[in-house]
Amino acid sequence: MIKTEKLLMTKTIEYPITDIANVIVEKNYSSNNSAQVYTIYLNIASNRQKIRLSSLGFNKAKERANLIRSFLNMPL
């Protein structure tokens, strides 16, 4: 189950674990463009949606993405 939270609402959508096609890390910038952050996303195959998980520094994001890939039996 994946739960997303917005400013005024929380939405819960259930996806089968087999619908997760990929785990990716993308470089972004903080809200004031002062720092680079790396965001982890899950690509959902069934509806071509990209779900944001968290934003971290590069090493932490890469480590967390690899842990998720390992759990899902995906190549690192």
mmCIF file of the N, C-alpha and C atoms, coordinates in Angstrom:
data_MODEL
# 
_entry.id   MODEL 
# 
loop_
_atom_site.group_PDB 
_atom_site.id 
_atom_site.type_symbol 
_atom_site.label_atom_id 
_atom_site.label_alt_id 
_atom_site.label_comp_id 
_atom_site.label_asym_id 
_atom_site.label_entity_id 
_atom_site.label_seq_id 
_atom_site.pdbx_PDB_ins_code 
_atom_site.Cartn_x 
_atom_site.Cartn_y 
_atom_site.Cartn_z 
_atom_site.occupancy 
_atom_site.B_iso_or_equiv 
_atom_site.pdbx_formal_charge 
_atom_site.auth_seq_id 
_atom_site.auth_comp_id 
_atom_site.auth_asym_id 
_atom_site.auth_atom_id 
_atom_site.pdbx_PDB_model_num 
ATOM 1   N N  . MET A 1 1  ? 0.842  -1.159 0.000   1.00 0.00 ? 1  MET A N  1 
ATOM 2   C CA . MET A 1 1  ? 0.000  0.000  0.000   1.00 0.00 ? 1  MET A CA 1 
ATOM 3   C C  . MET A 1 1  ? 0.897  1.235  0.000   1.00 0.00 ? 1  MET A C  1 
ATOM 4   N N  . ILE A 1 2  ? 0.530  2.203  -0.799  1.00 0.00 ? 2  ILE A N  1 
ATOM 5   C CA . ILE A 1 2  ? 1.271  3.451  -0.882  1.00 0.00 ? 2  ILE A CA 1 
ATOM 6   C C  . ILE A 1 2  ? 0.347  4.571  -0.450  1.00 0.00 ? 2  ILE A C  1 
ATOM 7   N N  . LYS A 1 3  ? 0.821  5.374  0.490   1.00 0.00 ? 3  LYS A N  1 
ATOM 8   C CA . LYS A 1 3  ? 0.025  6.455  1.045   1.00 0.00 ? 3  LYS A CA 1 
ATOM 9   C C  . LYS A 1 3  ? 0.689  7.777  0.677   1.00 0.00 ? 3  LYS A C  1 
ATOM 10  N N  . THR A 1 4  ? -0.040 8.679  0.059   1.00 0.00 ? 4  THR A N  1 
ATOM 11  C CA . THR A 1 4  ? 0.505  9.979  -0.296  1.00 0.00 ? 4  THR A CA 1 
ATOM 12  C C  . THR A 1 4  ? -0.185 11.055 0.525   1.00 0.00 ? 4  THR A C  1 
ATOM 13  N N  . GLU A 1 5  ? 0.592  12.032 0.965   1.00 0.00 ? 5  GLU A N  1 
ATOM 14  C CA . GLU A 1 5  ? 0.051  13.115 1.758   1.00 0.00 ? 5  GLU A CA 1 
ATOM 15  C C  . GLU A 1 5  ? 0.292  14.440 1.064   1.00 0.00 ? 5  GLU A C  1 
ATOM 16  N N  . LYS A 1 6  ? -0.742 15.214 0.948   1.00 0.00 ? 6  LYS A N  1 
ATOM 17  C CA . LYS A 1 6  ? -0.673 16.565 0.381   1.00 0.00 ? 6  LYS A CA 1 
ATOM 18  C C  . LYS A 1 6  ? -0.917 17.538 1.522   1.00 0.00 ? 6  LYS A C  1 
ATOM 19  N N  . LEU A 1 7  ? -0.947 18.797 1.232   1.00 0.00 ? 7  LEU A N  1 
ATOM 20  C CA . LEU A 1 7  ? -1.112 19.804 2.263   1.00 0.00 ? 7  LEU A CA 1 
ATOM 21  C C  . LEU A 1 7  ? -2.391 19.611 3.074   1.00 0.00 ? 7  LEU A C  1 
ATOM 22  N N  . LEU A 1 8  ? -3.513 19.385 2.411   1.00 0.00 ? 8  LEU A N  1 
ATOM 23  C CA . LEU A 1 8  ? -4.791 19.288 3.105   1.00 0.00 ? 8  LEU A CA 1 
ATOM 24  C C  . LEU A 1 8  ? -5.468 17.930 3.005   1.00 0.00 ? 8  LEU A C  1 
ATOM 25  N N  . MET A 1 9  ? -4.785 16.953 2.446   1.00 0.00 ? 9  MET A N  1 
ATOM 26  C CA . MET A 1 9  ? -5.440 15.653 2.316   1.00 0.00 ? 9  MET A CA 1 
ATOM 27  C C  . MET A 1 9  ? -4.420 14.518 2.312   1.00 0.00 ? 9  MET A C  1 
ATOM 28  N N  . THR A 1 10 ? -4.896 13.350 2.651   1.00 0.00 ? 10 THR A N  1 
ATOM 29  C CA . THR A 1 10 ? -4.099 12.133 2.576   1.00 0.00 ? 10 THR A CA 1 
ATOM 30  C C  . THR A 1 10 ? -4.856 11.156 1.694   1.00 0.00 ? 10 THR A C  1 
ATOM 31  N N  . LYS A 1 11 ? -4.134 10.565 0.749   1.00 0.00 ? 11 LYS A N  1 
ATOM 32  C CA . LYS A 1 11 ? -4.756 9.627  -0.166  1.00 0.00 ? 11 LYS A CA 1 
ATOM 33  C C  . LYS A 1 11 ? -4.014 8.300  -0.079  1.00 0.00 ? 11 LYS A C  1 
ATOM 34  N N  . THR A 1 12 ? -4.766 7.222  0.030   1.00 0.00 ? 12 THR A N  1 
ATOM 35  C CA . THR A 1 12 ? -4.175 5.891  0.082   1.00 0.00 ? 12 THR A CA 1 
ATOM 36  C C  . THR A 1 12 ? -4.643 5.104  -1.125  1.00 0.00 ? 12 THR A C  1 
ATOM 37  N N  . ILE A 1 13 ? -3.673 4.597  -1.867  1.00 0.00 ? 13 ILE A N  1 
ATOM 38  C CA . ILE A 1 13 ? -3.966 3.768  -3.039  1.00 0.00 ? 13 ILE A CA 1 
ATOM 39  C C  . ILE A 1 13 ? -3.168 2.486  -2.889  1.00 0.00 ? 13 ILE A C  1 
ATOM 40  N N  . GLU A 1 14 ? -3.803 1.379  -3.123  1.00 0.00 ? 14 GLU A N  1 
ATOM 41  C CA . GLU A 1 14 ? -3.110 0.099  -3.051  1.00 0.00 ? 14 GLU A CA 1 
ATOM 42  C C  . GLU A 1 14 ? -2.676 -0.336 -4.443  1.00 0.00 ? 14 GLU A C  1 
ATOM 43  N N  . TYR A 1 15 ? -1.392 -0.680 -4.547  1.00 0.00 ? 15 TYR A N  1 
ATOM 44  C CA . TYR A 1 15 ? -0.831 -1.217 -5.773  1.00 0.00 ? 15 TYR A CA 1 
ATOM 45  C C  . TYR A 1 15 ? -0.225 -2.569 -5.437  1.00 0.00 ? 15 TYR A C  1 
ATOM 46  N N  . PRO A 1 16 ? -0.410 -3.561 -6.292  1.00 0.00 ? 16 PRO A N  1 
ATOM 47  C CA . PRO A 1 16 ? 0.315  -4.820 -6.074  1.00 0.00 ? 16 PRO A CA 1 
ATOM 48  C C  . PRO A 1 16 ? 1.821  -4.547 -6.172  1.00 0.00 ? 16 PRO A C  1 
ATOM 49  N N  . ILE A 1 17 ? 2.567  -5.227 -5.372  1.00 0.00 ? 17 ILE A N  1 
ATOM 50  C CA . ILE A 1 17 ? 4.012  -5.026 -5.374  1.00 0.00 ? 17 ILE A CA 1 
ATOM 51  C C  . ILE A 1 17 ? 4.607  -5.304 -6.753  1.00 0.00 ? 17 ILE A C  1 
ATOM 52  N N  . THR A 1 18 ? 3.952  -6.159 -7.516  1.00 0.00 ? 18 THR A N  1 
ATOM 53  C CA . THR A 1 18 ? 4.428  -6.481 -8.865  1.00 0.00 ? 18 THR A CA 1 
ATOM 54  C C  . THR A 1 18 ? 4.211  -5.337 -9.849  1.00 0.00 ? 18 THR A C  1 
ATOM 55  N N  . ASP A 1 19 ? 3.405  -4.331 -9.479  1.00 0.00 ? 19 ASP A N  1 
ATOM 56  C CA . ASP A 1 19 ? 3.185  -3.166 -10.346 1.00 0.00 ? 19 ASP A CA 1 
ATOM 57  C C  . ASP A 1 19 ? 4.339  -2.164 -10.288 1.00 0.00 ? 19 ASP A C  1 
ATOM 58  N N  . ILE A 1 20 ? 5.241  -2.325 -9.325  1.00 0.00 ? 20 ILE A N  1 
ATOM 59  C CA . ILE A 1 20 ? 6.374  -1.401 -9.236  1.00 0.00 ? 20 ILE A CA 1 
ATOM 60  C C  . ILE A 1 20 ? 7.390  -1.818 -10.292 1.00 0.00 ? 20 ILE A C  1 
ATOM 61  N N  . ALA A 1 21 ? 7.514  -0.984 -11.320 1.00 0.00 ? 21 ALA A N  1 
ATOM 62  C CA . ALA A 1 21 ? 8.374  -1.314 -12.451 1.00 0.00 ? 21 ALA A CA 1 
ATOM 63  C C  . ALA A 1 21 ? 9.829  -0.942 -12.200 1.00 0.00 ? 21 ALA A C  1 
ATOM 64  N N  . ASN A 1 22 ? 10.047 0.119  -11.418 1.00 0.00 ? 22 ASN A N  1 
ATOM 65  C CA . ASN A 1 22 ? 11.406 0.597  -11.237 1.00 0.00 ? 22 ASN A CA 1 
ATOM 66  C C  . ASN A 1 22 ? 11.460 1.535  -10.038 1.00 0.00 ? 22 ASN A C  1 
ATOM 67  N N  . VAL A 1 23 ? 12.648 1.656  -9.474  1.00 0.00 ? 23 VAL A N  1 
ATOM 68  C CA . VAL A 1 23 ? 12.923 2.627  -8.413  1.00 0.00 ? 23 VAL A CA 1 
ATOM 69  C C  . VAL A 1 23 ? 14.000 3.547  -8.964  1.00 0.00 ? 23 VAL A C  1 
ATOM 70  N N  . ILE A 1 24 ? 13.707 4.839  -9.016  1.00 0.00 ? 24 ILE A N  1 
ATOM 71  C CA . ILE A 1 24 ? 14.678 5.764  -9.605  1.00 0.00 ? 24 ILE A CA 1 
ATOM 72  C C  . ILE A 1 24 ? 15.028 6.886  -8.624  1.00 0.00 ? 24 ILE A C  1 
ATOM 73  N N  . VAL A 1 25 ? 16.188 7.468  -8.824  1.00 0.00 ? 25 VAL A N  1 
ATOM 74  C CA . VAL A 1 25 ? 16.643 8.620  -8.051  1.00 0.00 ? 25 VAL A CA 1 
ATOM 75  C C  . VAL A 1 25 ? 16.879 9.747  -9.046  1.00 0.00 ? 25 VAL A C  1 
ATOM 76  N N  . GLU A 1 26 ? 16.234 10.889 -8.804  1.00 0.00 ? 26 GLU A N  1 
ATOM 77  C CA . GLU A 1 26 ? 16.391 12.052 -9.682  1.00 0.00 ? 26 GLU A CA 1 
ATOM 78  C C  . GLU A 1 26 ? 16.941 13.225 -8.888  1.00 0.00 ? 26 GLU A C  1 
ATOM 79  N N  . LYS A 1 27 ? 17.819 13.998 -9.547  1.00 0.00 ? 27 LYS A N  1 
ATOM 80  C CA . LYS A 1 27 ? 18.375 15.196 -8.928  1.00 0.00 ? 27 LYS A CA 1 
ATOM 81  C C  . LYS A 1 27 ? 17.393 16.351 -9.082  1.00 0.00 ? 27 LYS A C  1 
ATOM 82  N N  . ASN A 1 28 ? 17.128 17.040 -7.985  1.00 0.00 ? 28 ASN A N  1 
ATOM 83  C CA . ASN A 1 28 ? 16.263 18.213 -7.969  1.00 0.00 ? 28 ASN A CA 1 
ATOM 84  C C  . ASN A 1 28 ? 16.957 19.287 -7.150  1.00 0.00 ? 28 ASN A C  1 
ATOM 85  N N  . TYR A 1 29 ? 16.295 20.400 -6.990  1.00 0.00 ? 29 TYR A N  1 
ATOM 86  C CA . TYR A 1 29 ? 16.841 21.480 -6.174  1.00 0.00 ? 29 TYR A CA 1 
ATOM 87  C C  . TYR A 1 29 ? 15.857 21.828 -5.075  1.00 0.00 ? 29 TYR A C  1 
ATOM 88  N N  . SER A 1 30 ? 16.370 22.292 -3.966  1.00 0.00 ? 30 SER A N  1 
ATOM 89  C CA . SER A 1 30 ? 15.511 22.693 -2.854  1.00 0.00 ? 30 SER A CA 1 
ATOM 90  C C  . SER A 1 30 ? 14.620 23.851 -3.307  1.00 0.00 ? 30 SER A C  1 
ATOM 91  N N  . SER A 1 31 ? 13.621 24.172 -2.503  1.00 0.00 ? 31 SER A N  1 
ATOM 92  C CA . SER A 1 31 ? 12.634 25.184 -2.891  1.00 0.00 ? 31 SER A CA 1 
ATOM 93  C C  . SER A 1 31 ? 13.255 26.538 -3.182  1.00 0.00 ? 31 SER A C  1 
ATOM 94  N N  . ASN A 1 32 ? 14.353 26.878 -2.547  1.00 0.00 ? 32 ASN A N  1 
ATOM 95  C CA . ASN A 1 32 ? 14.995 28.168 -2.829  1.00 0.00 ? 32 ASN A CA 1 
ATOM 96  C C  . ASN A 1 32 ? 16.224 28.019 -3.733  1.00 0.00 ? 32 ASN A C  1 
ATOM 97  N N  . ASN A 1 33 ? 16.354 26.869 -4.378  1.00 0.00 ? 33 ASN A N  1 
ATOM 98  C CA . ASN A 1 33 ? 17.442 26.564 -5.313  1.00 0.00 ? 33 ASN A CA 1 
ATOM 99  C C  . ASN A 1 33 ? 18.834 26.665 -4.705  1.00 0.00 ? 33 ASN A C  1 
ATOM 100 N N  . SER A 1 34 ? 18.931 26.555 -3.397  1.00 0.00 ? 34 SER A N  1 
ATOM 101 C CA . SER A 1 34 ? 20.236 26.695 -2.753  1.00 0.00 ? 34 SER A CA 1 
ATOM 102 C C  . SER A 1 34 ? 20.981 25.369 -2.614  1.00 0.00 ? 34 SER A C  1 
ATOM 103 N N  . ALA A 1 35 ? 20.276 24.249 -2.719  1.00 0.00 ? 35 ALA A N  1 
ATOM 104 C CA . ALA A 1 35 ? 20.932 22.953 -2.528  1.00 0.00 ? 35 ALA A CA 1 
ATOM 105 C C  . ALA A 1 35 ? 20.327 21.907 -3.451  1.00 0.00 ? 35 ALA A C  1 
ATOM 106 N N  . GLN A 1 36 ? 21.173 20.954 -3.838  1.00 0.00 ? 36 GLN A N  1 
ATOM 107 C CA . GLN A 1 36 ? 20.689 19.822 -4.625  1.00 0.00 ? 36 GLN A CA 1 
ATOM 108 C C  . GLN A 1 36 ? 20.127 18.779 -3.666  1.00 0.00 ? 36 GLN A C  1 
ATOM 109 N N  . VAL A 1 37 ? 19.009 18.209 -4.041  1.00 0.00 ? 37 VAL A N  1 
ATOM 110 C CA . VAL A 1 37 ? 18.435 17.088 -3.300  1.00 0.00 ? 37 VAL A CA 1 
ATOM 111 C C  . VAL A 1 37 ? 18.151 15.979 -4.303  1.00 0.00 ? 37 VAL A C  1 
ATOM 112 N N  . TYR A 1 38 ? 18.118 14.771 -3.832  1.00 0.00 ? 38 TYR A N  1 
ATOM 113 C CA . TYR A 1 38 ? 17.878 13.618 -4.686  1.00 0.00 ? 38 TYR A CA 1 
ATOM 114 C C  . TYR A 1 38 ? 16.591 12.953 -4.227  1.00 0.00 ? 38 TYR A C  1 
ATOM 115 N N  . THR A 1 39 ? 15.646 12.841 -5.147  1.00 0.00 ? 39 THR A N  1 
ATOM 116 C CA . THR A 1 39 ? 14.317 12.334 -4.827  1.00 0.00 ? 39 THR A CA 1 
ATOM 117 C C  . THR A 1 39 ? 14.169 10.905 -5.325  1.00 0.00 ? 39 THR A C  1 
ATOM 118 N N  . ILE A 1 40 ? 13.635 10.055 -4.468  1.00 0.00 ? 40 ILE A N  1 
ATOM 119 C CA . ILE A 1 40 ? 13.380 8.656  -4.824  1.00 0.00 ? 40 ILE A CA 1 
ATOM 120 C C  . ILE A 1 40 ? 11.942 8.551  -5.312  1.00 0.00 ? 40 ILE A C  1 
ATOM 121 N N  . TYR A 1 41 ? 11.769 7.905  -6.453  1.00 0.00 ? 41 TYR A N  1 
ATOM 122 C CA . TYR A 1 41 ? 10.448 7.687  -7.040  1.00 0.00 ? 41 TYR A CA 1 
ATOM 123 C C  . TYR A 1 41 ? 10.240 6.199  -7.308  1.00 0.00 ? 41 TYR A C  1 
ATOM 124 N N  . LEU A 1 42 ? 8.987  5.766  -7.213  1.00 0.00 ? 42 LEU A N  1 
ATOM 125 C CA . LEU A 1 42 ? 8.577  4.441  -7.676  1.00 0.00 ? 42 LEU A CA 1 
ATOM 126 C C  . LEU A 1 42 ? 7.827  4.630  -8.980  1.00 0.00 ? 42 LEU A C  1 
ATOM 127 N N  . ASN A 1 43 ? 8.218  3.919  -10.007 1.00 0.00 ? 43 ASN A N  1 
ATOM 128 C CA . ASN A 1 43 ? 7.465  3.918  -11.263 1.00 0.00 ? 43 ASN A CA 1 
ATOM 129 C C  . ASN A 1 43 ? 6.457  2.782  -11.206 1.00 0.00 ? 43 ASN A C  1 
ATOM 130 N N  . ILE A 1 44 ? 5.173  3.134  -11.369 1.00 0.00 ? 44 ILE A N  1 
ATOM 131 C CA . ILE A 1 44 ? 4.099  2.148  -11.331 1.00 0.00 ? 44 ILE A CA 1 
ATOM 132 C C  . ILE A 1 44 ? 3.749  1.784  -12.774 1.00 0.00 ? 44 ILE A C  1 
ATOM 133 N N  . ALA A 1 45 ? 3.890  0.520  -13.106 1.00 0.00 ? 45 ALA A N  1 
ATOM 134 C CA . ALA A 1 45 ? 3.713  0.075  -14.496 1.00 0.00 ? 45 ALA A CA 1 
ATOM 135 C C  . ALA A 1 45 ? 2.262  0.153  -14.964 1.00 0.00 ? 45 ALA A C  1 
ATOM 136 N N  . SER A 1 46 ? 1.316  -0.163 -14.094 1.00 0.00 ? 46 SER A N  1 
ATOM 137 C CA . SER A 1 46 ? -0.080 -0.292 -14.522 1.00 0.00 ? 46 SER A CA 1 
ATOM 138 C C  . SER A 1 46 ? -0.692 1.019  -14.994 1.00 0.00 ? 46 SER A C  1 
ATOM 139 N N  . ASN A 1 47 ? -0.245 2.149  -14.454 1.00 0.00 ? 47 ASN A N  1 
ATOM 140 C CA . ASN A 1 47 ? -0.829 3.424  -14.877 1.00 0.00 ? 47 ASN A CA 1 
ATOM 141 C C  . ASN A 1 47 ? 0.224  4.477  -15.232 1.00 0.00 ? 47 ASN A C  1 
ATOM 142 N N  . ARG A 1 48 ? 1.454  4.040  -15.383 1.00 0.00 ? 48 ARG A N  1 
ATOM 143 C CA . ARG A 1 48 ? 2.571  4.908  -15.755 1.00 0.00 ? 48 ARG A CA 1 
ATOM 144 C C  . ARG A 1 48 ? 2.717  6.113  -14.826 1.00 0.00 ? 48 ARG A C  1 
ATOM 145 N N  . GLN A 1 49 ? 2.432  5.893  -13.574 1.00 0.00 ? 49 GLN A N  1 
ATOM 146 C CA . GLN A 1 49 ? 2.530  6.948  -12.575 1.00 0.00 ? 49 GLN A CA 1 
ATOM 147 C C  . GLN A 1 49 ? 3.885  6.888  -11.892 1.00 0.00 ? 49 GLN A C  1 
ATOM 148 N N  . LYS A 1 50 ? 4.370  8.035  -11.486 1.00 0.00 ? 50 LYS A N  1 
ATOM 149 C CA . LYS A 1 50 ? 5.627  8.136  -10.760 1.00 0.00 ? 50 LYS A CA 1 
ATOM 150 C C  . LYS A 1 50 ? 5.284  8.675  -9.369  1.00 0.00 ? 50 LYS A C  1 
ATOM 151 N N  . ILE A 1 51 ? 5.563  7.873  -8.332  1.00 0.00 ? 51 ILE A N  1 
ATOM 152 C CA . ILE A 1 51 ? 5.206  8.236  -6.967  1.00 0.00 ? 51 ILE A CA 1 
ATOM 153 C C  . ILE A 1 51 ? 6.462  8.647  -6.206  1.00 0.00 ? 51 ILE A C  1 
ATOM 154 N N  . ARG A 1 52 ? 6.427  9.851  -5.666  1.00 0.00 ? 52 ARG A N  1 
ATOM 155 C CA . ARG A 1 52 ? 7.553  10.395 -4.913  1.00 0.00 ? 52 ARG A CA 1 
ATOM 156 C C  . ARG A 1 52 ? 7.573  9.795  -3.511  1.00 0.00 ? 52 ARG A C  1 
ATOM 157 N N  . LEU A 1 53 ? 8.747  9.290  -3.114  1.00 0.00 ? 53 LEU A N  1 
ATOM 158 C CA . LEU A 1 53 ? 8.885  8.730  -1.770  1.00 0.00 ? 53 LEU A CA 1 
ATOM 159 C C  . LEU A 1 53 ? 9.548  9.710  -0.816  1.00 0.00 ? 53 LEU A C  1 
ATOM 160 N N  . SER A 1 54 ? 10.745 10.163 -1.135  1.00 0.00 ? 54 SER A N  1 
ATOM 161 C CA . SER A 1 54 ? 11.445 11.075 -0.232  1.00 0.00 ? 54 SER A CA 1 
ATOM 162 C C  . SER A 1 54 ? 12.568 11.786 -0.969  1.00 0.00 ? 54 SER A C  1 
ATOM 163 N N  . SER A 1 55 ? 13.022 12.871 -0.376  1.00 0.00 ? 55 SER A N  1 
ATOM 164 C CA . SER A 1 55 ? 14.156 13.626 -0.899  1.00 0.00 ? 55 SER A CA 1 
ATOM 165 C C  . SER A 1 55 ? 15.261 13.622 0.146   1.00 0.00 ? 55 SER A C  1 
ATOM 166 N N  . LEU A 1 56 ? 16.465 13.298 -0.309  1.00 0.00 ? 56 LEU A N  1 
ATOM 167 C CA . LEU A 1 56 ? 17.605 13.151 0.597   1.00 0.00 ? 56 LEU A CA 1 
ATOM 168 C C  . LEU A 1 56 ? 18.875 13.628 -0.092  1.00 0.00 ? 56 LEU A C  1 
ATOM 169 N N  . GLY A 1 57 ? 19.970 13.588 0.627   1.00 0.00 ? 57 GLY A N  1 
ATOM 170 C CA . GLY A 1 57 ? 21.270 13.780 0.013   1.00 0.00 ? 57 GLY A CA 1 
ATOM 171 C C  . GLY A 1 57 ? 21.580 12.596 -0.888  1.00 0.00 ? 57 GLY A C  1 
ATOM 172 N N  . PHE A 1 58 ? 22.549 12.755 -1.779  1.00 0.00 ? 58 PHE A N  1 
ATOM 173 C CA . PHE A 1 58 ? 22.825 11.742 -2.796  1.00 0.00 ? 58 PHE A CA 1 
ATOM 174 C C  . PHE A 1 58 ? 23.111 10.360 -2.203  1.00 0.00 ? 58 PHE A C  1 
ATOM 175 N N  . ASN A 1 59 ? 24.043 10.276 -1.261  1.00 0.00 ? 59 ASN A N  1 
ATOM 176 C CA . ASN A 1 59 ? 24.424 8.958  -0.721  1.00 0.00 ? 59 ASN A CA 1 
ATOM 177 C C  . ASN A 1 59 ? 23.264 8.263  -0.029  1.00 0.00 ? 59 ASN A C  1 
ATOM 178 N N  . LYS A 1 60 ? 22.502 8.996  0.772   1.00 0.00 ? 60 LYS A N  1 
ATOM 179 C CA . LYS A 1 60 ? 21.349 8.407  1.467   1.00 0.00 ? 60 LYS A CA 1 
ATOM 180 C C  . LYS A 1 60 ? 20.272 7.977  0.476   1.00 0.00 ? 60 LYS A C  1 
ATOM 181 N N  . ALA A 1 61 ? 20.017 8.802  -0.546  1.00 0.00 ? 61 ALA A N  1 
ATOM 182 C CA . ALA A 1 61 ? 18.996 8.459  -1.543  1.00 0.00 ? 61 ALA A CA 1 
ATOM 183 C C  . ALA A 1 61 ? 19.396 7.201  -2.306  1.00 0.00 ? 61 ALA A C  1 
ATOM 184 N N  . LYS A 1 62 ? 20.647 7.134  -2.706  1.00 0.00 ? 62 LYS A N  1 
ATOM 185 C CA . LYS A 1 62 ? 21.133 5.961  -3.442  1.00 0.00 ? 62 LYS A CA 1 
ATOM 186 C C  . LYS A 1 62 ? 21.045 4.705  -2.571  1.00 0.00 ? 62 LYS A C  1 
ATOM 187 N N  . GLU A 1 63 ? 21.447 4.839  -1.310  1.00 0.00 ? 63 GLU A N  1 
ATOM 188 C CA . GLU A 1 63 ? 21.395 3.702  -0.385  1.00 0.00 ? 63 GLU A CA 1 
ATOM 189 C C  . GLU A 1 63 ? 19.954 3.232  -0.171  1.00 0.00 ? 63 GLU A C  1 
ATOM 190 N N  . ARG A 1 64 ? 19.047 4.175  0.062   1.00 0.00 ? 64 ARG A N  1 
ATOM 191 C CA . ARG A 1 64 ? 17.647 3.806  0.301   1.00 0.00 ? 64 ARG A CA 1 
ATOM 192 C C  . ARG A 1 64 ? 17.014 3.195  -0.951  1.00 0.00 ? 64 ARG A C  1 
ATOM 193 N N  . ALA A 1 65 ? 17.304 3.760  -2.128  1.00 0.00 ? 65 ALA A N  1 
ATOM 194 C CA . ALA A 1 65 ? 16.769 3.208  -3.374  1.00 0.00 ? 65 ALA A CA 1 
ATOM 195 C C  . ALA A 1 65 ? 17.273 1.779  -3.583  1.00 0.00 ? 65 ALA A C  1 
ATOM 196 N N  . ASN A 1 66 ? 18.540 1.534  -3.278  1.00 0.00 ? 66 ASN A N  1 
ATOM 197 C CA . ASN A 1 66 ? 19.088 0.178  -3.417  1.00 0.00 ? 66 ASN A CA 1 
ATOM 198 C C  . ASN A 1 66 ? 18.461 -0.794 -2.428  1.00 0.00 ? 66 ASN A C  1 
ATOM 199 N N  . LEU A 1 67 ? 18.140 -0.331 -1.230  1.00 0.00 ? 67 LEU A N  1 
ATOM 200 C CA . LEU A 1 67 ? 17.448 -1.192 -0.263  1.00 0.00 ? 67 LEU A CA 1 
ATOM 201 C C  . LEU A 1 67 ? 16.061 -1.577 -0.777  1.00 0.00 ? 67 LEU A C  1 
ATOM 202 N N  . ILE A 1 68 ? 15.359 -0.615 -1.356  1.00 0.00 ? 68 ILE A N  1 
ATOM 203 C CA . ILE A 1 68 ? 14.030 -0.896 -1.917  1.00 0.00 ? 68 ILE A CA 1 
ATOM 204 C C  . ILE A 1 68 ? 14.154 -1.869 -3.081  1.00 0.00 ? 68 ILE A C  1 
ATOM 205 N N  . ARG A 1 69 ? 15.132 -1.623 -3.977  1.00 0.00 ? 69 ARG A N  1 
ATOM 206 C CA . ARG A 1 69 ? 15.349 -2.538 -5.114  1.00 0.00 ? 69 ARG A CA 1 
ATOM 207 C C  . ARG A 1 69 ? 15.658 -3.948 -4.635  1.00 0.00 ? 69 ARG A C  1 
ATOM 208 N N  . SER A 1 70 ? 16.495 -4.046 -3.603  1.00 0.00 ? 70 SER A N  1 
ATOM 209 C CA . SER A 1 70 ? 16.849 -5.359 -3.064  1.00 0.00 ? 70 SER A CA 1 
ATOM 210 C C  . SER A 1 70 ? 15.618 -6.064 -2.509  1.00 0.00 ? 70 SER A C  1 
ATOM 211 N N  . PHE A 1 71 ? 14.776 -5.341 -1.779  1.00 0.00 ? 71 PHE A N  1 
ATOM 212 C CA . PHE A 1 71 ? 13.554 -5.904 -1.234  1.00 0.00 ? 71 PHE A CA 1 
ATOM 213 C C  . PHE A 1 71 ? 12.630 -6.401 -2.354  1.00 0.00 ? 71 PHE A C  1 
ATOM 214 N N  . LEU A 1 72 ? 12.592 -5.657 -3.468  1.00 0.00 ? 72 LEU A N  1 
ATOM 215 C CA . LEU A 1 72 ? 11.726 -6.013 -4.596  1.00 0.00 ? 72 LEU A CA 1 
ATOM 216 C C  . LEU A 1 72 ? 12.388 -6.981 -5.574  1.00 0.00 ? 72 LEU A C  1 
ATOM 217 N N  . ASN A 1 73 ? 13.586 -7.460 -5.249  1.00 0.00 ? 73 ASN A N  1 
ATOM 218 C CA . ASN A 1 73 ? 14.348 -8.354 -6.118  1.00 0.00 ? 73 ASN A CA 1 
ATOM 219 C C  . ASN A 1 73 ? 14.613 -7.754 -7.489  1.00 0.00 ? 73 ASN A C  1 
ATOM 220 N N  . MET A 1 74 ? 14.948 -6.471 -7.507  1.00 0.00 ? 74 MET A N  1 
ATOM 221 C CA . MET A 1 74 ? 15.299 -5.769 -8.745  1.00 0.00 ? 74 MET A CA 1 
ATOM 222 C C  . MET A 1 74 ? 16.813 -5.628 -8.802  1.00 0.00 ? 74 MET A C  1 
ATOM 223 N N  . PRO A 1 75 ? 17.370 -5.491 -9.998  1.00 0.00 ? 75 PRO A N  1 
ATOM 224 C CA . PRO A 1 75 ? 18.819 -5.268 -10.089 1.00 0.00 ? 75 PRO A CA 1 
ATOM 225 C C  . PRO A 1 75 ? 19.200 -3.929 -9.443  1.00 0.00 ? 75 PRO A C  1 
ATOM 226 N N  . LEU A 1 76 ? 20.374 -3.914 -8.818  1.00 0.00 ? 76 LEU A N  1 
ATOM 227 C CA . LEU A 1 76 ? 20.843 -2.693 -8.163  1.00 0.00 ? 76 LEU A CA 1 
ATOM 228 C C  . LEU A 1 76 ? 21.483 -1.738 -9.131  1.00 0.00 ? 76 LEU A C  1 
# 
